[in-house]
Amino acid sequence: MINRQNNVLTTAGRKLALMQFLIMVLTVIICTSVSYILLGVSFAQSAFAGGVIGILPNGVFAIKAFRYAGAQASKKVVESFYSGVKLKLGLSVFLFALAFKFLVIIPGPFFTTYCLAVISSLLTPIFYRN
């Protein structure tokens, strides 16, 4: 019974996290495509890099955060959320550092796509209903 309850409790969160991830990917694809069509390859590359930096840490967090569920695993749930947030922040910093060190970044499309990807994940509950 406990395993079934844990599956029910985590299913809704996992579905929402998957929808957030898919909407973020769609946002990045749209932003990259628009940048390519209107501004060219270098703008599209910058937009794509910003989008990837928005997507990857959130995906890692979702995997880490929804590992446990239920009252019996409440301590593990809290620990996995805290460690997921720390990992997300650290990965974000690392990816930003890599991008600025090794890529030629055009700031406008880079930060616009990053911000839109992050904001789109926050707005997902408005568009997605269970």
N, C-alpha and C positions, 0 to 999 in steps of 0.2 A: 504494500500500500504506500509506503514512504517513497519508493522509487517512482511510482506512478504519479504521486503528488508533486515530486520534484520536477518531473517531466512537464506536468501541466503548468507549474509555476514558471518554468524557464521558457516554455514554448512561446508565450506572448512576447517576452523580452527579446528572444532570438529572432522572431519574425520582424519585430520593429527594427532591430539592429540590421537585419538583412535588407529591409526596405530602405533604411538610411544609407547603407552602403551602395545600393543600386541607384538611388537618387543622386548620391554624390558622384558616382561614375558617369551617370547621364549628364549631370551638370558640367563635368569636366570635358566630356566629349563635345557637348554643345559649345562651350566656351572656346575650346581648342579649334573646332571647325570654323566658328565665326571669326576667330583671330586669323586663321589661315586664309579664309576667303577674302576678308577685308584688308588685312594688314601684311600677310606674307608668312613665310616659313619661320623666321626668327621670332616673330611675335607668337606664333602657334607653339613653338618649342618652349618659350617662356611660360605660356599659359599652361601647357601640359605639365611642366615641372612644378609649377605652383599647385596644380590640381593633385598631382601624385603626393606632394607633401601634405596636402589636406586629407587625402584618402588613407594612406598607409597607416599612420598612427591611430586613426579612428578604427580601422579594421583590427589592428592588434589589440586595442582596448576592448572592443566588443568580444573578441575571442577570450580574452583574459577575464572580463567582467562576468560573463554568463557561464562560467565553468561550474559554479555551485548554485544551489537554491534550497530553500526550505528552512524551517526553524532549527532543525538539528544541525544544520551547516551554517548558521548565521555568522559565526565568527569567520569561517572561511569565505563567506560572501563578502563581508566587509574587507577582509584582507585582500581578496582578489580585486575588488574595486580600487582600493588604495594603490596596490601594486600596479594595476592597469593604468591608473592615472599617471603614476610616476613614469612608467614605461612609455606612455603616450607622449608626455612632455619631453622626456629624454630623446625619444626617437624623432620628435619634431625638431628639436634643436640640432640634432645630428644631421638630419636631412637638409635643413636650412644651411648649415655650415658646408655640407658637401655641395649643395647647389651654388652657393656663392663662391666657393673655392674653385670648382671645376667647370662650371657652365657660364656661358655669356648670357646674363639675365637682363631682360628688359623689364624694369620694375612694374610698369602699368599692368600688362596682362598677367604677369607673375602673381602679384598680390591680389589683383581682382579675381582671378580664378581661384586662388587659395581661399579668399574670403567667401566667395560664392559657394564653394564646396562645403566649407564649415557651416555657413548659414543654412544651406539647403538641408543639411543633416538635422539642424535644430528645428526646421520647419516641417519635417516629415510627419510628425504626429498630427498636424493640421490636415494634411492631405490623405493620410493613411488611417483608416478606421478598421479595427478588428472585427 
